[in-house]
Amino acid sequence: MNQYLAITSRGLENLLAEELEQLGASNVKAVNAGVRFRADEKTLYTCCLWSRTASRFILVLSEFDVRDDMDLYLGASAINWPQYFSERKRIAVDFNGTNREIRNSQYGALKVKDAIVDRFVKADLDRPSIDREQPDLRIHMRLSRENGLLGIDMVGSGLHQRGYRTEAGAAPLRETNAAALVMKSGWTFDQPLLDPMCGSGTLLIEAAMMAAQVAPGLKRKRWGFESLKSFDREKWMEVHSEVTFKSKKGPSKCETRFFGFDNDARVLETAKSNARRAGVFDLIQFELSDAATLSKPEGFETGHVICNPPYGERLGTTPGLIALYTQLGVQLKTEFKGSVASIYSGSDELLSCLRMRAESNYKLRNGALDCVMKTYQITARGEVAPVEGQKAPVSDVAPEFSNRLRKNIKKLEKWAKQQGLECYRLYDADLPDYNVAIDRYKDHIVIQEYAAPKEIPEETARRRLLDVVRAAITVTGVNANNVILKTREKQKGTNQYQKLGEAKRFMEVQEYGVKLEVNLQDYLDTGLFLDHRYTRKLLGEKAAGKDFLNLFAYTGTATVHAAVGGARSTTTVDMSKTYLAWAERNMKLNGKVGRQHQFIQSDCLKWLSMADGQYDLIFIDPPTFSNSKRMEDTFDVQRDYLKLMTDLKRLLRPLGEIVFSNNKRNFKMDFDALNELGLFARNITDRSIPLDFERNKHIHNCWIVTHKEG
């Protein structure tokens, strides 16, 4: 009997050990990411064909201390390699692990390869050739600190490659992991099994192969052990024939029912093809269906639901995933009372959206991701049954927040419609436990999370945010895919313009009849400061027949209002080429093009100090503080506003007006200093804050500055 190492994913060691014992292995012992055991050739062949959780079987040839590269070379060359395979065989060396001296696996593999080749040369034999792509044999070296294990891979390519899956969905689950999840779920063959988001069908196919006693290794064309001198072809054919007969006979005897649903028709066709190749197509009923409207199929009274829903940003927006998990929980509790559900996810927070208490959990990594499968007993209590044709109702999450949001919507929706507004704020940290801002942009909502106070645990803040998203989707009725979530902290300088993505997802909105372009996903801000809405309207009302200047213009929304209001000319100044281009697009949306509309890319402070034009109406909304690398000096609005006013006075015609706004809380205007400059300021903050921002009187402050009379 030989010594073998079965390799598997971390977390599957004990499961694999049980499996190997049932297949006849002896001296079975679980180790890190593997199982050590002893077996004769027939048992090894059986394990290769039947194991569902092993990825490789290694024939252990030697174990030795590896302190440096010389130890590695000597340990590898001590093995009589020509005893095991011919020099005509193509080989590859897989080296796993490093230590203090051998820090590079490629270097380690090279030393092992050199030792093998030298051993053949010393025996007056030809050098075996190296082939990384299609070797006849793979040599396996495992290094853990100073402990080395060297052997021959009896399989070749990983055992998770069953041969039935030629393509997969967006986030494929390895077959060995899928089999492990099915085994650990508690499902038994006498229960129907249903996957509401089956993707390429891996979970169901692995389960069906178990129930039908189909060996997972049967479709493999090549095995590493076939290239060994000790290969017993007669014994292999005997084992292979027995397993083939049993596997072909099994599906016709299997009475277990399997149900697979997915809302992607293309992926569902892939699942059907995979099941067909696996030999279990007739056992699985595949249907096009959405998990959000999942209902119990005919033939499924009580049974087991298993699922690997998406859990990463790569597969959908966080709000969309929150809605998905929430609705999945509702459907499970409504439609599958008395059944069991096992849900595998990389996000414990998303699993909490199911709003079910887990009976057990099983941790198993999916690639580099830490994941967990939680199993739930769905109580007979269930949920309130839905009205036919409607989704099942969701009981209020965060009821205090939900009630406040409903109240705000009732107050603001009618007002916004009367005002001709498609964008407005629905909620702005009204309640201390729910520290977010929620803005509506037509049929989209943007949820901006403010940084939680330091005394609030991160987990608590995250759970509250999840509740906010779930409740907002439910209360507003907005499609979850139209909900954008942003984490927002106190910004300094121009960080408010931070880019978040490259997709350039723009949409057109209207404000008092003016068309504007916004981008809800790609930037921290959307291109439209909602709290300045009344100020923009005021500028539009004052601009008729005037020359208008807009400084720190951002996306030029104030310029558009002035132009639509009848301005004779407009000058728009900003340091960002991106935002000036945005401003030009905003003007074109409203038919405002021509040489009378200028767009200047410049540091506004520098431009202002050198400009010599004359303007009737000036709007300036500088940052509270800026230390941009493109500015020659730092800027602090409280410290530097008088310098601004000095330069602005030079550009302001005798009867002209400056609308000066900023977001500095408790900004102080020095009227005496302003008077010495020959200017007069009138505070219009109260009339510049719109209804949807009335709770926050300090959102901004706004002044009209004119030349002093007389």
VEXNU-659466 format. One record per residue (C-alpha): z, x, y; residue in three letters. Coordinates in pm, whole numbers, plus 50000, padded with zeros to 5 digits. Each point is the difference from the previous one (the first is absolute). Example, Ala and Ser with C-alpha at 12.3 -4.5 7.8 and 13.67 -1.06 7.14 Angstrom:
BEGIN
507805123049550Ala499345013750344Ser
END
This chain:
BEGIN
500005000050000Met499135012550345Asn501924998650328Gln498374978750270Tyr500604990950362Leu498814965450108Ala499424999250375Ile500564968750206Thr500914988550352Ser503545005350120Arg501984969049917Gly498114992749678Leu501745026049781Glu502354976449816Asn497294973749956Leu497685025849849Leu502765013449774Ala500534965049854Glu496264996149954Glu499645033349814Leu502914992349770Glu498334967049905Gln496785019449926Leu501785023349757Gly500885030650209Ala503215018649918Ser502535020850198Asn499054979950308Val501635011550324Lys499224989050355Ala499565028150255Val498865001050363Asn496644981650023Ala499545002049625Gly501334996649646Val500485027749742Arg499394990349635Phe498875012449661Arg497174984949796Ala497495007649726Asp496294997250073Glu499644964049884Lys502904988750220Thr498575019450296Leu496604983049957Tyr501784966349981Thr501945007450319Cys496825010250182Cys498314967049917Leu502954976650048Trp502145014150281Ser499794978850313Arg502245020750229Thr499195036549917Ala497375017850209Ser499665031149779Arg501275015549676Phe500565037650004Ile500255021049684Leu502835023750095Val499085035749902Leu502625020250186Ser502924998150241Glu501065031150188Phe501685013050315Asp497725004850301Val501565020950275Arg496745014550132Asp496285001449928Asp500465027549740Met502364977749799Asp497404972550023Leu497195022549880Tyr502025014849712Leu501284965949889Gly496494985749992Ala498455030449828Ser502714999149728Ala498364968649857Ile497325005749737Asn497394978550173Trp497135007249754Pro502204983649736Gln499674966650181Tyr496424998650125Phe496695017949989Ser498655022650273Glu497064975750023Arg502234973150150Lys500004994650375Arg503504999450146Ile501814991150322Ala503575008650100Val502204973850167Asp503015016150168Phe502864978250122Asn502965012550203Gly501005031050198Thr503035022450041Asn501185027150240Arg497485025649879Glu497104978049890Ile499424978450303Arg496414990149936Asn498924979249700Ser496445013450019Gln501315035549972Tyr502204989549708Gly497024984249823Ala497965031850056Leu502695021949833Lys500164976649698Val496205000049973Lys499945038050016Asp502575002149720Ala498024976449776Ile496695017950058Val501605034249945Asp501464988249670Arg496514990949877Phe498565033250122Val502755019649819Lys499044981649681Ala496405012450045Asp498824964850078Leu497864986750282Asp501724987350310Arg500334961950002Pro498274985050303Ser501874981950277Ile498844964950092Asp502134980150245Arg497754969349988Glu499374993549630Gln502135023149785Pro500374995749626Asp503695008550031Leu502514999150279Arg502835025349996Ile503214986250150His502585021950174Met503164984650144Arg502335021150216Leu503444988250111Ser501925027450182Arg500025028249743Glu499264978249698Asn496435000049875Gly498394977549739Leu496495007549876Leu497884979049769Gly496714982349931Ile499144965750135Asp499184978449697Met498394972850212Val497765014650270Gly499664976250295Ser503064978250070Gly500844971949758Leu500174975650292His496195001349994Gln499644972849740Arg496264996750043Gly499944963550105Tyr500305005150375Arg496945014350173Thr501064988750347Glu503174986050149Ala501284981550304Gly501185015350327Ala503335012649864Ala499605005749626Pro503035000749774Leu499855026549727Arg499664984249656Glu503055018149858Thr502124987550289Asn498634964849961Ala500945000349631Ala503505012350088Ala500464972150255Leu498984973949745Val502435014849745Met502885001050247Lys499354965350145Ser501684982449708Gly496854980649914Trp499574991149631Thr496834991449811Phe501024963749952Asp499864993950378Gln496874994450214Pro499525027750259Leu498504994550345Leu499015024550275Asp499344982350335Pro498415031250156Met498465016449696Cys497525022950179Gly498065019149735Ser502204984149733Gly501925030649880Thr503394983149948Leu498544970949807Leu497645021449795Ile502815023549896Glu502194970149908Ala497194983249805Ala499325032349808Met503685001049904Met500094963749888Ala496735003749806Ala501035033749855Gln496985018150143Val500545037850003Ala499495014250353Pro498475032649875Gly497184985949791Leu497245002750261Lys500555037250058Arg496925020249899Lys501535034849985Arg503395014149907Trp501345034850059Gly501345003549645Phe496454996949859Glu499315035550128Ser502935015549813Leu499505019549678Lys502824979549845Ser498274966950071Phe500064978049690Asp496924978150042Arg500634980149682Glu503534990950104Lys498814991650351Trp497264976849870Met502554982849777Glu502364993450290Val497154990250236His498564975349748Ser503374983049946Glu500614996850373Val496444987750066Thr500304972749738Phe503354988250135Lys498795000650361Ser496844980049929Lys501874974349798Lys502864995550250Gly498344980250285Pro498834972249768Ser503594994749880Lys501645002450344Cys501324966550126Glu501445012650331Thr498344986050313Arg499265021550304Phe499034988650350Phe498565022050275Gly499384988950360Phe498625018550300Asp498434989750331Asn497305027049987Asp497034988849789Ala498585035149970Arg503285014749873Val500394970649761Leu496615008049846Glu501225035749952Thr503104986849822Ala497844979249768Lys497825030049917Ser503075021549933Asn501484973549769Ala496694997249816Arg499895037649938Arg503654999749891Ala499224973349741Gly502394973850142Val497694979850228Phe500354968449789Asp503795001050041Leu500074999950382Ile499084970850226Gln498795014350332Phe499694977850310Glu499215004750367Leu503134989150185Ser502315010150285Asp503615009049925Ala501044980950312Ala498914967349836Thr500845009949643Leu500734971149766Ser500954999049634Lys496854999149783Pro499554976849707Glu501545015649691Gly502755017550194Phe503184979549982Glu502575027650026Thr499265036549946Gly499845033350179His498355008950331Val499265036850058Ile498465014250314Cys499265031950192Asn499314986750352Pro498835023350280Pro502775017950185Tyr498355026150222Gly498385000450344Glu496765011049835Arg499654965549841Leu500954977650288Gly502064995650312Thr503764998549966Thr500134963950130Pro497354990149748Gly502035015549718Leu503204983450121Ile498224966449997Ala498525007349658Leu503345008349838Tyr501704970950175Thr497434974849881Gln499945015349652Leu503764994249978Gly499544964050110Val497284993649742Gln502025015949721Leu503074978750078Lys497914968650044Thr497555002849712Glu501735021849739Phe503524986449968Lys501625012249680Gly497635029749963Ser500605037150055Val498225021450260Ala499695038050002Ser498685013950328Ile499165037050046Tyr499915013650355Ser500465031150209Gly501954980850264Ser503464986249936Asp499784983050340Glu496874981049901Leu501644989749672Leu502864985550205Ser497434976050153Cys499774982749661Leu503514987050073Arg501025001549635Met502905018049837Arg498885026749751Ala501534999849653Glu498945036149937Ser497955027850152Asn498045028949854Tyr498995030250209Lys496655015749925Leu497915021450235Arg496384990950062Asn498425033750071Gly502025014950286Ala501564966550097Leu503504989349900Asp499654964949861Cys502194974449829Val499354970149774Met502494971850052Lys500314972049749Thr501094965450113Tyr501144969549807Gln498414971250192Ile502654973250005Thr499314963749925Ala501244992250351Arg496715012250148Gly498674989750339Glu499024967250160Val496674989149855Ala497075003650246Pro497894971450127Val496674999249818Glu497435022050170Gly502615019150200Gln501835032349942Lys503554997149879Ala502394998350296Pro502055030550084Val503614993950095Ser500895015750333Asp500505037249991Val502345011350278Ala500574963950115Pro501465009750339Glu496925020950081Phe497634973549860Ser501584972950216Asn499775021350314Arg496365008049933Leu499194963149947Arg501754991450325Lys498065026850189Asn496684988649854Ile500674964050099Lys500745011350355Lys497145025050041Leu497054986349804Glu499254970950234Lys500625021550310Trp497605027149878Ala497284974549932Lys500384985050346Gln499865034750158Gln496915010349802Gly501815027749815Leu499155012049649Glu502605027950003Cys503694996250068Tyr503435010749880Arg501764977249751Leu503245019049955Tyr501615030550161Asp503205011249829Ala501544966050081Asp502605005049725Leu501825033549961Pro499585001149620Asp496234995950024Tyr498935027450238Asn496254994550023Val497324987550236Ala497424975349872Ile496744994450187Asp497234975349923Arg496385010450046Tyr497894969249914Lys500414996049623Asp501785033749959His503605009950059Ile501345034850070Val503585007949901Ile501425030350177Gln503235013849860Glu502365015850250Tyr502085029249878Ala503274986749855Ala503315011850148Pro501425030649823Lys502954980449863Glu497684976749803Ile499295014049649Pro496335007449944Glu499924977449693Glu501464970950198Thr497455004450279Ala497165001649748Arg501134968449820Arg500264981450330Arg496495011050089Leu498714986849668Leu501734966950071Asp498414998750346Val496515005249859Val500474974149727Arg501464974550240Ala497355006550267Ala497194994149751Ile501634967749884Thr500914986350344Val496775008850182Thr497734991349708Gly497895030650079Val498105015149709Asn502015029749870Ala496935022350028Asn499974992650375Asn503565012750048Val500335035550132Ile503295018649972Leu500835029650226Lys503105021350019Thr500765006950361Arg502485024350153Glu500745008250361Lys496905017850127Gln499755028650242Lys497075007050227Gly496634990749856Thr501344995749646Asn499584962750058Gln496295006349950Tyr500515017049661Gln497114994649758Lys500984985549661Leu496624998049828Gly496275006350022Glu498544966649887Ala499244987450355Lys500884963949922Arg499404981450329Phe500144963150074Met499224979550310Glu502654978450168Val500174979650319Gln502504999050285Glu499494975850291Tyr496314998749911Gly499645038049996Val498725015849678Lys501825031049878Leu499765022749699Glu503155007949802Val500715021649698Asn503024988749801Leu500065026549727Gln498785033850121Asp502335006850293Tyr503684995550065Leu499064977650293Asp497204974949971Thr498115006650324Gly501604970750180Leu503485000650155Phe501024963549970Leu502895001950248Asp497555009450282His498004968149953Arg501144983650327Tyr499415032650188Thr496415001449875Arg499504963850101Lys501405007750346Leu497615029250039Leu497094977449905Gly501064974950267Glu500285027050269Lys496855020049916Ala497184978550143Ala497755021050225Gly502265030649977Lys499705035949882Asp502415003449709Phe501645031549858Leu501765000549660Asn502065031349922Leu501505008649659Phe497574972949900Ala500415001449619Tyr497334975849863Thr499094986850345Gly501254964249950Thr501164997950363Ala496565012250112Thr498334972149801Val502164973350166His499215014550342Ala496275001349923Ala499964964549863Val501954989650311Gly497145012050222Gly500855036150092Ala497235017050201Arg500555032449808Ser502405014049742Thr501165035449926Thr501815005849671Thr501835032949943Val501655011949678Asp500465033149824Met498794986749664Ser496314999249918Lys500754975449718Thr501704974850227Tyr497395003250274Leu497314991649744Ala502144970449896Trp500254989650367Ala496205001250033Glu499614978049692Arg502484975150150Asn497934998550317Met496754995049806Lys501594971549803Leu500304981850334Asn496585010050133Gly501465024450254Lys497665029849999Val498365020050276Gly500455029950227Arg502674981750199Gln502325004149700His501095036249955Gln501965015149710Phe501625033750063Ile501615021649733Gln502705020650171Ser503675007750028Asp500914971550236Cys502525020550198Leu497555028050059Lys497184975950084Trp502254980750238Leu500995031450191Ser496345008450065Met498364965550038Ala498684989050338Asp498644964949933Gly501274968150165Gln501174969449808Tyr501204965150086Asp501924994049677Leu501635026449782Ile501754994749667Phe502125027949858Ile502094997549685Asp501145035749926Pro501985010849692Pro503765002550032Thr499795036349900Phe497185022749888Ser499725036049889Asn496464998149872Ser498375033849937Lys497004988250203Arg502164994550309Met500825029950216Glu503664990150033Asp502514975149864Thr500234965950160Phe503084978450048Asp499364966950173Val503444998150164Gln499785035850122Arg496345000550100Asp499084965150122Tyr500355009450368Leu497415027649953Lys497764973449843Leu500534977150297Met499205028050244Thr496615005449835Asp499354962749954Leu500654993050368Lys497155023750087Arg497594979249788Leu501244965850107Leu498114981650271Arg502094985950288Pro500264964849856Leu499955011349638Gly502594995049725Glu501415021949725Ile501274982149690Val502455025149854Phe501484993749657Ser502025020749755Asn502164995349693Asn503025020650100Lys503164979949950Arg502094998350320Asn497315016250211Phe501305005050357Lys497724996950301Met501075021450299Asp499054977050286Phe501095024650270Asp497835027549857Ala497134975449966Leu500504989250359Asn499735036250115Glu496625001549822Leu498914969650199Gly499994976949698Leu501704967349918Phe500844987749645Ala500604964649877Arg501494994749652Asn497994974349802Ile501515007549658Thr501324964749945Asp496594983950051Arg498225027049796Ser501894993849674Ile498354972549793Pro501754972649805Leu499775018049664Asp501895030050144Phe502584981350205Glu502845010749769Arg499375036350097Asn500275002150378Lys499755037949980His496745001949805Ile498405013550317His500404999350377Asn497244992750248Cys499585005450375Trp497414992650268Ile499825029150244Val498204997650334Thr499745019550324His502974993250225Lys499164975850280Glu499865013250352Gly
END
